[in-house]
Each structure stands twice: as structure tokens, then as C-alpha cells.
Amino acid sequence: MNAQQLTKNQGLVFDVLSRADQPMSAYTILDKLRDHGFRAPLQVYRALEKLLEFGMVHRLESLNAFVACAHPNDNCCRHGTVAFAICNSCGHVEEFHDHAVDDRLDAFVKSKRFKAEKTTIEIRGLCSACAA
């Protein structure tokens, strides 16, 4: 899925997240889109649900917020585990993938006969700029 195939609302939500310099809650997105006809949280949540399904955005569980995928045209979900480094000071989020971590987690899951559906890792701390 690419940005040209999105509905109007999905495109607007994706655009807001793509331009954001930090994660945004659904209500913050709603506030940014009021001038574009958004009136209810449900409009934002429906768009986010589809964008999550398409792999174009990610939900940061610990923040209850959303970020645009760093690789939206690369089908992020095929990379396996999605990991985020989240700065507690400035709010900067960096998305990354590590195939060695994927392999270790896959081995653990298989050894436990657990059927994993989704794996997201969130590392909280200070980015290099804030730690300096």
C-alpha cells in the first residue's frame, strides 16, 4: 500500500504523523486535523487502524501514541521484530530492526511452542543528544 492509495482521512492522518517530530496520540492528531473536517476521535482511530494494518504506522504501547513507519514503502512487517528507541527527555523515536534479535526471539518462541502474532520492542532512555 502506498500513500496514493489511501482514503482521504487515512492520507491526512499519515501526513500528520509523517511530519511529526515525535509520537502523537489520537487526540493530538484529531486536534491537528480539525480544520480538515475531523470532528470525532473515531475518524482518527479508523484511519489509524487501517494504517497499522498496512504497516505504514506503528503504535508505541508505552506512550499510547503513534509514529509513521520509517520504512513505509518497504513493508516493515516483513522485517520481523519492530524495535524503537524512545528518548524520555526530548521524545525522539528511532525505529530499527535487527535480524539477530529476530532469530533469537524466533528460537525462543519455537522452543516454547508459542504462537507469536506480533513482537514490538520499546527501549526507553536518553538519545545521544540528550545524554551528552
Secondary structure by P-SEA (a helix, b strand, c coil): cccccccaaaaaaaaaaaaccccccaaaaaaaccccccccaaaaaaaaaaaaaaccccccccccccccccccccccccccbbbbbcccccbbbbbbccaaaaaaaaaaaaaacccccbbbbbbbcccccccc
